[in-house]
Amino acid sequence: MSERRILAVLLPVLWFAVLISATSVVYERYQARLLFTRLEALNARRDALDTELGRLELEESTWSSNALVERMAGSKLHMVMPQPADVRIVRP
């Protein structure tokens, strides 16, 4: 009789433990899916930013080329190269 009593108490406890365990597994899988979705969105954003960085670096190298700087200095600022006679070298 005591075995029946133990089973009568133990069976609902074990059944409840299995339900809790199954619920926690479902919840953790859901959380993993949410995190994976967020990771994929962040990876896509990183790729877009890498592409933009490459474009900006190319643009920067274009703007910093010597020929472009000289042309802009001449056309917009009316600067000219000094004549050799106007150049003075100062030594410390």
GULUM-657389 format. One record per residue: x, y, z of N, C-alpha, C, O in turn. Coordinates in nm, 2 decimals, always signed. Example, Ala and Ser with C-alpha at 12.3 -4.5 7.8 and 13.67 -1.06 7.14 Angstrom:
BEGIN
@n_c1 +1.32, n_c2 -0.57, n_c3 +0.78, ca_c1 +1.23, ca_c2 -0.45, ca_c3 +0.78, c_c1 +1.32, c_c2 -0.33, c_c3 +0.78, o_c1 +1.42, o_c2 -0.33, o_c3 +0.85 .
@n_c1 +1.28, n_c2 -0.22, n_c3 +0.71, ca_c1 +1.37, ca_c2 -0.11, ca_c3 +0.71, c_c1 +1.29, c_c2 +0.00, c_c3 +0.79, o_c1 +1.34, o_c2 +0.11, o_c3 +0.80 .
***
This chain:
BEGIN
@n_c1 +0.08, n_c2 -0.12, n_c3 +0.00, ca_c1 +0.00, ca_c2 +0.00, ca_c3 +0.00, c_c1 +0.09, c_c2 +0.13, c_c3 +0.00, o_c1 +0.05, o_c2 +0.23, o_c3 -0.06 .
@n_c1 +0.20, n_c2 +0.12, n_c3 +0.07, ca_c1 +0.28, ca_c2 +0.24, ca_c3 +0.07, c_c1 +0.34, c_c2 +0.27, c_c3 -0.07, o_c1 +0.36, o_c2 +0.39, o_c3 -0.10 .
@n_c1 +0.36, n_c2 +0.17, n_c3 -0.15, ca_c1 +0.41, ca_c2 +0.19, ca_c3 -0.28, c_c1 +0.31, c_c2 +0.26, c_c3 -0.37, o_c1 +0.34, o_c2 +0.35, o_c3 -0.44 .
@n_c1 +0.18, n_c2 +0.23, n_c3 -0.35, ca_c1 +0.07, ca_c2 +0.30, ca_c3 -0.42, c_c1 +0.06, c_c2 +0.45, c_c3 -0.38, o_c1 +0.04, o_c2 +0.54, o_c3 -0.46 .
@n_c1 +0.08, n_c2 +0.47, n_c3 -0.25, ca_c1 +0.08, ca_c2 +0.60, ca_c3 -0.20, c_c1 +0.20, c_c2 +0.69, c_c3 -0.26, o_c1 +0.18, o_c2 +0.80, o_c3 -0.29 .
@n_c1 +0.31, n_c2 +0.63, n_c3 -0.26, ca_c1 +0.43, ca_c2 +0.69, ca_c3 -0.31, c_c1 +0.41, c_c2 +0.73, c_c3 -0.46, o_c1 +0.44, o_c2 +0.84, o_c3 -0.51 .
@n_c1 +0.36, n_c2 +0.63, n_c3 -0.54, ca_c1 +0.33, ca_c2 +0.65, ca_c3 -0.68, c_c1 +0.22, c_c2 +0.76, c_c3 -0.70, o_c1 +0.23, o_c2 +0.84, o_c3 -0.79 .
@n_c1 +0.12, n_c2 +0.76, n_c3 -0.61, ca_c1 +0.01, ca_c2 +0.86, ca_c3 -0.62, c_c1 +0.07, c_c2 +1.00, c_c3 -0.60, o_c1 +0.02, o_c2 +1.09, o_c3 -0.65 .
@n_c1 +0.17, n_c2 +1.01, n_c3 -0.52, ca_c1 +0.23, ca_c2 +1.15, ca_c3 -0.49, c_c1 +0.34, c_c2 +1.18, c_c3 -0.60, o_c1 +0.35, o_c2 +1.29, o_c3 -0.65 .
@n_c1 +0.42, n_c2 +1.08, n_c3 -0.63, ca_c1 +0.53, ca_c2 +1.10, ca_c3 -0.72, c_c1 +0.49, c_c2 +1.12, c_c3 -0.86, o_c1 +0.55, o_c2 +1.20, o_c3 -0.93 .
@n_c1 +0.39, n_c2 +1.05, n_c3 -0.91, ca_c1 +0.35, ca_c2 +1.06, ca_c3 -1.05, c_c1 +0.30, c_c2 +1.20, c_c3 -1.09, o_c1 +0.35, o_c2 +1.25, o_c3 -1.19 .
@n_c1 +0.22, n_c2 +1.27, n_c3 -1.01, ca_c1 +0.18, ca_c2 +1.41, ca_c3 -1.05, c_c1 +0.30, c_c2 +1.50, c_c3 -1.04, o_c1 +0.31, o_c2 +1.59, o_c3 -1.12 .
@n_c1 +0.39, n_c2 +1.48, n_c3 -0.94, ca_c1 +0.51, ca_c2 +1.56, ca_c3 -0.93, c_c1 +0.60, c_c2 +1.55, c_c3 -1.05, o_c1 +0.65, o_c2 +1.65, o_c3 -1.11 .
@n_c1 +0.62, n_c2 +1.42, n_c3 -1.10, ca_c1 +0.70, ca_c2 +1.40, ca_c3 -1.21, c_c1 +0.64, c_c2 +1.45, c_c3 -1.34, o_c1 +0.70, o_c2 +1.51, o_c3 -1.43 .
@n_c1 +0.50, n_c2 +1.44, n_c3 -1.35, ca_c1 +0.43, ca_c2 +1.49, ca_c3 -1.46, c_c1 +0.44, c_c2 +1.64, c_c3 -1.47, o_c1 +0.46, o_c2 +1.70, o_c3 -1.58 .
@n_c1 +0.43, n_c2 +1.71, n_c3 -1.36, ca_c1 +0.45, ca_c2 +1.85, ca_c3 -1.35, c_c1 +0.59, c_c2 +1.89, c_c3 -1.39, o_c1 +0.61, o_c2 +1.99, o_c3 -1.46 .
@n_c1 +0.69, n_c2 +1.82, n_c3 -1.35, ca_c1 +0.83, ca_c2 +1.85, ca_c3 -1.38, c_c1 +0.85, c_c2 +1.83, c_c3 -1.53, o_c1 +0.92, o_c2 +1.92, o_c3 -1.59 .
@n_c1 +0.79, n_c2 +1.73, n_c3 -1.59, ca_c1 +0.80, ca_c2 +1.71, ca_c3 -1.74, c_c1 +0.74, c_c2 +1.83, c_c3 -1.81, o_c1 +0.79, o_c2 +1.88, o_c3 -1.91 .
@n_c1 +0.62, n_c2 +1.88, n_c3 -1.77, ca_c1 +0.55, ca_c2 +1.99, ca_c3 -1.83, c_c1 +0.63, c_c2 +2.12, c_c3 -1.82, o_c1 +0.65, o_c2 +2.19, o_c3 -1.91 .
@n_c1 +0.69, n_c2 +2.14, n_c3 -1.70, ca_c1 +0.78, ca_c2 +2.26, ca_c3 -1.68, c_c1 +0.90, c_c2 +2.25, c_c3 -1.77, o_c1 +0.94, o_c2 +2.35, o_c3 -1.83 .
@n_c1 +0.96, n_c2 +2.13, n_c3 -1.78, ca_c1 +1.08, ca_c2 +2.11, ca_c3 -1.86, c_c1 +1.04, c_c2 +2.14, c_c3 -2.01, o_c1 +1.12, o_c2 +2.21, o_c3 -2.08 .
@n_c1 +0.93, n_c2 +2.08, n_c3 -2.06, ca_c1 +0.89, ca_c2 +2.10, ca_c3 -2.20, c_c1 +0.86, c_c2 +2.25, c_c3 -2.23, o_c1 +0.90, o_c2 +2.30, o_c3 -2.33 .
@n_c1 +0.80, n_c2 +2.32, n_c3 -2.13, ca_c1 +0.77, ca_c2 +2.46, ca_c3 -2.15, c_c1 +0.89, c_c2 +2.54, c_c3 -2.16, o_c1 +0.91, o_c2 +2.63, o_c3 -2.24 .
@n_c1 +0.99, n_c2 +2.51, n_c3 -2.07, ca_c1 +1.12, ca_c2 +2.58, ca_c3 -2.08, c_c1 +1.19, c_c2 +2.56, c_c3 -2.20, o_c1 +1.26, o_c2 +2.65, o_c3 -2.25 .
@n_c1 +1.19, n_c2 +2.44, n_c3 -2.26, ca_c1 +1.25, ca_c2 +2.41, ca_c3 -2.39, c_c1 +1.19, c_c2 +2.49, c_c3 -2.50, o_c1 +1.26, o_c2 +2.55, o_c3 -2.58 .
@n_c1 +1.06, n_c2 +2.50, n_c3 -2.50, ca_c1 +0.99, ca_c2 +2.57, ca_c3 -2.60, c_c1 +1.03, c_c2 +2.72, c_c3 -2.59, o_c1 +1.05, o_c2 +2.79, o_c3 -2.69 .
@n_c1 +1.03, n_c2 +2.77, n_c3 -2.47, ca_c1 +1.06, ca_c2 +2.91, ca_c3 -2.45, c_c1 +1.21, c_c2 +2.94, c_c3 -2.49, o_c1 +1.23, o_c2 +3.05, o_c3 -2.55 .
@n_c1 +1.30, n_c2 +2.86, n_c3 -2.46, ca_c1 +1.44, ca_c2 +2.88, ca_c3 -2.49, c_c1 +1.46, c_c2 +2.87, c_c3 -2.64, o_c1 +1.54, o_c2 +2.95, o_c3 -2.70 .
@n_c1 +1.39, n_c2 +2.78, n_c3 -2.71, ca_c1 +1.40, ca_c2 +2.78, ca_c3 -2.86, c_c1 +1.34, c_c2 +2.91, c_c3 -2.92, o_c1 +1.40, o_c2 +2.96, o_c3 -3.02 .
@n_c1 +1.24, n_c2 +2.96, n_c3 -2.86, ca_c1 +1.18, ca_c2 +3.08, ca_c3 -2.91, c_c1 +1.28, c_c2 +3.20, c_c3 -2.89, o_c1 +1.30, o_c2 +3.28, o_c3 -2.98 .
@n_c1 +1.34, n_c2 +3.20, n_c3 -2.77, ca_c1 +1.44, ca_c2 +3.31, ca_c3 -2.75, c_c1 +1.56, c_c2 +3.29, c_c3 -2.85, o_c1 +1.61, o_c2 +3.39, o_c3 -2.89 .
@n_c1 +1.60, n_c2 +3.17, n_c3 -2.87, ca_c1 +1.71, ca_c2 +3.15, ca_c3 -2.97, c_c1 +1.68, c_c2 +3.20, c_c3 -3.11, o_c1 +1.76, o_c2 +3.26, o_c3 -3.17 .
@n_c1 +1.55, n_c2 +3.17, n_c3 -3.15, ca_c1 +1.51, ca_c2 +3.22, ca_c3 -3.28, c_c1 +1.51, c_c2 +3.38, c_c3 -3.28, o_c1 +1.55, o_c2 +3.44, o_c3 -3.38 .
@n_c1 +1.46, n_c2 +3.44, n_c3 -3.17, ca_c1 +1.46, ca_c2 +3.58, ca_c3 -3.17, c_c1 +1.61, c_c2 +3.64, c_c3 -3.18, o_c1 +1.63, o_c2 +3.73, o_c3 -3.25 .
@n_c1 +1.70, n_c2 +3.58, n_c3 -3.11, ca_c1 +1.84, ca_c2 +3.62, ca_c3 -3.11, c_c1 +1.90, c_c2 +3.60, c_c3 -3.25, o_c1 +1.98, o_c2 +3.68, o_c3 -3.30 .
@n_c1 +1.86, n_c2 +3.49, n_c3 -3.31, ca_c1 +1.92, ca_c2 +3.46, ca_c3 -3.45, c_c1 +1.86, c_c2 +3.56, c_c3 -3.55, o_c1 +1.94, o_c2 +3.61, o_c3 -3.63 .
@n_c1 +1.74, n_c2 +3.60, n_c3 -3.53, ca_c1 +1.68, ca_c2 +3.70, ca_c3 -3.62, c_c1 +1.75, c_c2 +3.83, c_c3 -3.60, o_c1 +1.78, o_c2 +3.90, o_c3 -3.70 .
@n_c1 +1.78, n_c2 +3.87, n_c3 -3.48, ca_c1 +1.85, ca_c2 +3.99, ca_c3 -3.45, c_c1 +1.99, c_c2 +3.99, c_c3 -3.50, o_c1 +2.04, o_c2 +4.08, o_c3 -3.56 .
@n_c1 +2.05, n_c2 +3.87, n_c3 -3.49, ca_c1 +2.19, ca_c2 +3.85, ca_c3 -3.54, c_c1 +2.19, c_c2 +3.87, c_c3 -3.69, o_c1 +2.28, o_c2 +3.94, o_c3 -3.74 .
@n_c1 +2.10, n_c2 +3.82, n_c3 -3.76, ca_c1 +2.09, ca_c2 +3.83, ca_c3 -3.91, c_c1 +2.07, c_c2 +3.97, c_c3 -3.95, o_c1 +2.13, o_c2 +4.02, o_c3 -4.04 .
@n_c1 +1.98, n_c2 +4.04, n_c3 -3.87, ca_c1 +1.96, ca_c2 +4.19, ca_c3 -3.90, c_c1 +2.09, c_c2 +4.27, c_c3 -3.88, o_c1 +2.12, o_c2 +4.36, o_c3 -3.96 .
@n_c1 +2.16, n_c2 +4.24, n_c3 -3.77, ca_c1 +2.28, ca_c2 +4.31, ca_c3 -3.75, c_c1 +2.39, c_c2 +4.28, c_c3 -3.85, o_c1 +2.47, o_c2 +4.36, o_c3 -3.89 .
@n_c1 +2.39, n_c2 +4.15, n_c3 -3.90, ca_c1 +2.49, ca_c2 +4.11, ca_c3 -4.00, c_c1 +2.46, c_c2 +4.19, c_c3 -4.13, o_c1 +2.55, o_c2 +4.23, o_c3 -4.20 .
@n_c1 +2.33, n_c2 +4.20, n_c3 -4.16, ca_c1 +2.29, ca_c2 +4.28, ca_c3 -4.28, c_c1 +2.33, c_c2 +4.42, c_c3 -4.27, o_c1 +2.38, o_c2 +4.48, o_c3 -4.36 .
@n_c1 +2.31, n_c2 +4.48, n_c3 -4.15, ca_c1 +2.35, ca_c2 +4.62, ca_c3 -4.13, c_c1 +2.50, c_c2 +4.63, c_c3 -4.14, o_c1 +2.55, o_c2 +4.73, o_c3 -4.20 .
@n_c1 +2.58, n_c2 +4.54, n_c3 -4.08, ca_c1 +2.72, ca_c2 +4.54, ca_c3 -4.09, c_c1 +2.77, c_c2 +4.54, c_c3 -4.24, o_c1 +2.86, o_c2 +4.62, o_c3 -4.28 .
@n_c1 +2.71, n_c2 +4.45, n_c3 -4.32, ca_c1 +2.74, ca_c2 +4.45, ca_c3 -4.46, c_c1 +2.71, c_c2 +4.58, c_c3 -4.53, o_c1 +2.79, o_c2 +4.62, o_c3 -4.61 .
@n_c1 +2.60, n_c2 +4.64, n_c3 -4.50, ca_c1 +2.56, ca_c2 +4.77, ca_c3 -4.56, c_c1 +2.66, c_c2 +4.87, c_c3 -4.52, o_c1 +2.70, o_c2 +4.96, o_c3 -4.60 .
@n_c1 +2.70, n_c2 +4.87, n_c3 -4.39, ca_c1 +2.80, ca_c2 +4.97, ca_c3 -4.35, c_c1 +2.94, c_c2 +4.95, c_c3 -4.41, o_c1 +3.01, o_c2 +5.05, o_c3 -4.44 .
@n_c1 +2.98, n_c2 +4.82, n_c3 -4.43, ca_c1 +3.10, ca_c2 +4.79, ca_c3 -4.49, c_c1 +3.10, c_c2 +4.85, c_c3 -4.63, o_c1 +3.20, o_c2 +4.90, o_c3 -4.68 .
@n_c1 +2.99, n_c2 +4.83, n_c3 -4.70, ca_c1 +2.98, ca_c2 +4.88, ca_c3 -4.84, c_c1 +2.99, c_c2 +5.03, c_c3 -4.84, o_c1 +3.06, o_c2 +5.08, o_c3 -4.93 .
@n_c1 +2.92, n_c2 +5.09, n_c3 -4.75, ca_c1 +2.93, ca_c2 +5.24, ca_c3 -4.75, c_c1 +3.07, c_c2 +5.29, c_c3 -4.71, o_c1 +3.11, o_c2 +5.39, o_c3 -4.76 .
@n_c1 +3.13, n_c2 +5.22, n_c3 -4.62, ca_c1 +3.27, ca_c2 +5.26, ca_c3 -4.58, c_c1 +3.36, c_c2 +5.25, c_c3 -4.70, o_c1 +3.44, o_c2 +5.34, o_c3 -4.73 .
@n_c1 +3.35, n_c2 +5.14, n_c3 -4.78, ca_c1 +3.43, ca_c2 +5.13, ca_c3 -4.90, c_c1 +3.41, c_c2 +5.24, c_c3 -5.00, o_c1 +3.50, o_c2 +5.30, o_c3 -5.06 .
@n_c1 +3.28, n_c2 +5.28, n_c3 -5.02, ca_c1 +3.24, ca_c2 +5.39, ca_c3 -5.11, c_c1 +3.30, c_c2 +5.52, c_c3 -5.05, o_c1 +3.35, o_c2 +5.60, o_c3 -5.13 .
@n_c1 +3.29, n_c2 +5.54, n_c3 -4.92, ca_c1 +3.34, ca_c2 +5.67, ca_c3 -4.86, c_c1 +3.49, c_c2 +5.67, c_c3 -4.87, o_c1 +3.55, o_c2 +5.78, o_c3 -4.89 .
@n_c1 +3.56, n_c2 +5.56, n_c3 -4.85, ca_c1 +3.71, ca_c2 +5.56, ca_c3 -4.86, c_c1 +3.75, c_c2 +5.59, c_c3 -5.01, o_c1 +3.85, o_c2 +5.66, o_c3 -5.03 .
@n_c1 +3.68, n_c2 +5.54, n_c3 -5.10, ca_c1 +3.71, ca_c2 +5.57, ca_c3 -5.24, c_c1 +3.68, c_c2 +5.72, c_c3 -5.27, o_c1 +3.77, o_c2 +5.78, o_c3 -5.34 .
@n_c1 +3.58, n_c2 +5.77, n_c3 -5.22, ca_c1 +3.55, ca_c2 +5.91, ca_c3 -5.24, c_c1 +3.66, c_c2 +6.00, c_c3 -5.17, o_c1 +3.70, o_c2 +6.10, o_c3 -5.23 .
@n_c1 +3.70, n_c2 +5.96, n_c3 -5.05, ca_c1 +3.80, ca_c2 +6.03, ca_c3 -4.98, c_c1 +3.93, c_c2 +6.03, c_c3 -5.06, o_c1 +4.00, o_c2 +6.13, o_c3 -5.08 .
@n_c1 +3.97, n_c2 +5.92, n_c3 -5.12, ca_c1 +4.09, ca_c2 +5.91, ca_c3 -5.20, c_c1 +4.08, c_c2 +5.99, c_c3 -5.32, o_c1 +4.18, o_c2 +6.05, o_c3 -5.37 .
@n_c1 +3.96, n_c2 +6.00, n_c3 -5.38, ca_c1 +3.94, ca_c2 +6.09, ca_c3 -5.50, c_c1 +3.96, c_c2 +6.23, c_c3 -5.46, o_c1 +4.03, o_c2 +6.31, o_c3 -5.53 .
@n_c1 +3.90, n_c2 +6.27, n_c3 -5.35, ca_c1 +3.91, ca_c2 +6.42, ca_c3 -5.31, c_c1 +4.05, c_c2 +6.46, c_c3 -5.26, o_c1 +4.08, o_c2 +6.57, o_c3 -5.27 .
@n_c1 +4.12, n_c2 +6.36, n_c3 -5.22, ca_c1 +4.26, ca_c2 +6.40, ca_c3 -5.17, c_c1 +4.37, c_c2 +6.38, c_c3 -5.27, o_c1 +4.48, o_c2 +6.40, o_c3 -5.24 .
@n_c1 +4.33, n_c2 +6.35, n_c3 -5.39, ca_c1 +4.44, ca_c2 +6.34, ca_c3 -5.49, c_c1 +4.50, c_c2 +6.48, c_c3 -5.52, o_c1 +4.43, o_c2 +6.58, o_c3 -5.52 .
@n_c1 +4.63, n_c2 +6.48, n_c3 -5.55, ca_c1 +4.70, ca_c2 +6.60, ca_c3 -5.57, c_c1 +4.65, c_c2 +6.68, c_c3 -5.69, o_c1 +4.64, o_c2 +6.81, o_c3 -5.68 .
@n_c1 +4.62, n_c2 +6.62, n_c3 -5.79, ca_c1 +4.57, ca_c2 +6.69, ca_c3 -5.91, c_c1 +4.44, c_c2 +6.76, c_c3 -5.88, o_c1 +4.42, o_c2 +6.87, o_c3 -5.92 .
@n_c1 +4.35, n_c2 +6.69, n_c3 -5.81, ca_c1 +4.22, ca_c2 +6.76, ca_c3 -5.78, c_c1 +4.24, c_c2 +6.87, c_c3 -5.68, o_c1 +4.18, o_c2 +6.98, o_c3 -5.70 .
@n_c1 +4.33, n_c2 +6.86, n_c3 -5.59, ca_c1 +4.35, ca_c2 +6.97, ca_c3 -5.49, c_c1 +4.41, c_c2 +7.09, c_c3 -5.56, o_c1 +4.37, o_c2 +7.20, o_c3 -5.54 .
@n_c1 +4.51, n_c2 +7.06, n_c3 -5.65, ca_c1 +4.57, ca_c2 +7.18, ca_c3 -5.73, c_c1 +4.46, c_c2 +7.24, c_c3 -5.82, o_c1 +4.46, o_c2 +7.37, o_c3 -5.83 .
@n_c1 +4.38, n_c2 +7.16, n_c3 -5.88, ca_c1 +4.28, ca_c2 +7.22, ca_c3 -5.97, c_c1 +4.17, c_c2 +7.30, c_c3 -5.89, o_c1 +4.14, o_c2 +7.41, o_c3 -5.94 .
@n_c1 +4.13, n_c2 +7.25, n_c3 -5.78, ca_c1 +4.04, ca_c2 +7.32, ca_c3 -5.69, c_c1 +4.10, c_c2 +7.45, c_c3 -5.64, o_c1 +4.03, o_c2 +7.56, o_c3 -5.63 .
@n_c1 +4.23, n_c2 +7.44, n_c3 -5.60, ca_c1 +4.29, ca_c2 +7.56, ca_c3 -5.54, c_c1 +4.30, c_c2 +7.67, c_c3 -5.65, o_c1 +4.29, o_c2 +7.79, o_c3 -5.62 .
@n_c1 +4.33, n_c2 +7.63, n_c3 -5.77, ca_c1 +4.34, ca_c2 +7.73, ca_c3 -5.88, c_c1 +4.21, c_c2 +7.79, c_c3 -5.92, o_c1 +4.20, o_c2 +7.91, o_c3 -5.95 .
@n_c1 +4.10, n_c2 +7.70, n_c3 -5.93, ca_c1 +3.98, ca_c2 +7.75, ca_c3 -5.98, c_c1 +3.89, c_c2 +7.82, c_c3 -5.88, o_c1 +3.83, o_c2 +7.93, o_c3 -5.90 .
@n_c1 +3.89, n_c2 +7.77, n_c3 -5.76, ca_c1 +3.80, ca_c2 +7.83, ca_c3 -5.65, c_c1 +3.87, c_c2 +7.93, c_c3 -5.57, o_c1 +3.81, o_c2 +8.03, o_c3 -5.52 .
@n_c1 +4.00, n_c2 +7.91, n_c3 -5.54, ca_c1 +4.07, ca_c2 +8.00, ca_c3 -5.45, c_c1 +4.17, c_c2 +8.10, c_c3 -5.53, o_c1 +4.23, o_c2 +8.18, o_c3 -5.47 .
@n_c1 +4.18, n_c2 +8.08, n_c3 -5.66, ca_c1 +4.27, ca_c2 +8.16, ca_c3 -5.74, c_c1 +4.41, c_c2 +8.15, c_c3 -5.70, o_c1 +4.48, o_c2 +8.26, o_c3 -5.69 .
@n_c1 +4.45, n_c2 +8.04, n_c3 -5.66, ca_c1 +4.59, ca_c2 +8.02, ca_c3 -5.61, c_c1 +4.67, c_c2 +7.98, c_c3 -5.73, o_c1 +4.62, o_c2 +7.91, o_c3 -5.82 .
@n_c1 +4.80, n_c2 +8.01, n_c3 -5.73, ca_c1 +4.89, ca_c2 +7.97, ca_c3 -5.84, c_c1 +5.02, c_c2 +7.92, c_c3 -5.78, o_c1 +5.05, o_c2 +7.95, o_c3 -5.66 .
@n_c1 +5.10, n_c2 +7.85, n_c3 -5.85, ca_c1 +5.23, ca_c2 +7.80, ca_c3 -5.80, c_c1 +5.32, c_c2 +7.92, c_c3 -5.81, o_c1 +5.33, o_c2 +7.99, o_c3 -5.91 .
@n_c1 +5.40, n_c2 +7.94, n_c3 -5.70, ca_c1 +5.50, ca_c2 +8.05, ca_c3 -5.70, c_c1 +5.61, c_c2 +8.02, c_c3 -5.80, o_c1 +5.65, o_c2 +7.91, o_c3 -5.83 .
@n_c1 +5.66, n_c2 +8.13, n_c3 -5.85, ca_c1 +5.78, ca_c2 +8.12, ca_c3 -5.94, c_c1 +5.90, c_c2 +8.08, c_c3 -5.86, o_c1 +5.91, o_c2 +8.11, o_c3 -5.74 .
@n_c1 +5.99, n_c2 +8.01, n_c3 -5.92, ca_c1 +6.11, ca_c2 +7.97, ca_c3 -5.85, c_c1 +6.19, c_c2 +8.09, c_c3 -5.78, o_c1 +6.25, o_c2 +8.07, o_c3 -5.67 .
@n_c1 +6.18, n_c2 +8.20, n_c3 -5.84, ca_c1 +6.25, ca_c2 +8.32, ca_c3 -5.78, c_c1 +6.18, c_c2 +8.36, c_c3 -5.65, o_c1 +6.24, o_c2 +8.43, o_c3 -5.57 .
@n_c1 +6.05, n_c2 +8.34, n_c3 -5.64, ca_c1 +5.97, ca_c2 +8.38, ca_c3 -5.52, c_c1 +5.98, c_c2 +8.28, c_c3 -5.41, o_c1 +5.93, o_c2 +8.31, o_c3 -5.30 .
@n_c1 +6.04, n_c2 +8.17, n_c3 -5.43, ca_c1 +6.05, ca_c2 +8.06, ca_c3 -5.33, c_c1 +6.17, c_c2 +8.09, c_c3 -5.24, o_c1 +6.28, o_c2 +8.10, o_c3 -5.29 .
@n_c1 +6.16, n_c2 +8.09, n_c3 -5.11, ca_c1 +6.27, ca_c2 +8.10, ca_c3 -5.02, c_c1 +6.27, c_c2 +7.98, c_c3 -4.92, o_c1 +6.17, o_c2 +7.94, o_c3 -4.87 .
@n_c1 +6.39, n_c2 +7.93, n_c3 -4.91, ca_c1 +6.41, ca_c2 +7.81, ca_c3 -4.82, c_c1 +6.46, c_c2 +7.86, c_c3 -4.69, o_c1 +6.57, o_c2 +7.93, o_c3 -4.68 .
@n_c1 +6.40, n_c2 +7.83, n_c3 -4.58, ca_c1 +6.44, ca_c2 +7.87, ca_c3 -4.45, c_c1 +6.49, c_c2 +7.75, c_c3 -4.38, o_c1 +6.42, o_c2 +7.65, o_c3 -4.36 .
@n_c1 +6.61, n_c2 +7.76, n_c3 -4.33, ca_c1 +6.67, ca_c2 +7.65, ca_c3 -4.25, c_c1 +6.68, c_c2 +7.69, c_c3 -4.11, o_c1 +6.71, o_c2 +7.80, o_c3 -4.07 .
@n_c1 +6.65, n_c2 +7.59, n_c3 -4.02, ca_c1 +6.66, ca_c2 +7.62, ca_c3 -3.88, c_c1 +6.80, c_c2 +7.65, c_c3 -3.82, o_c1 +6.82, o_c2 +7.67, o_c3 -3.71 .
***
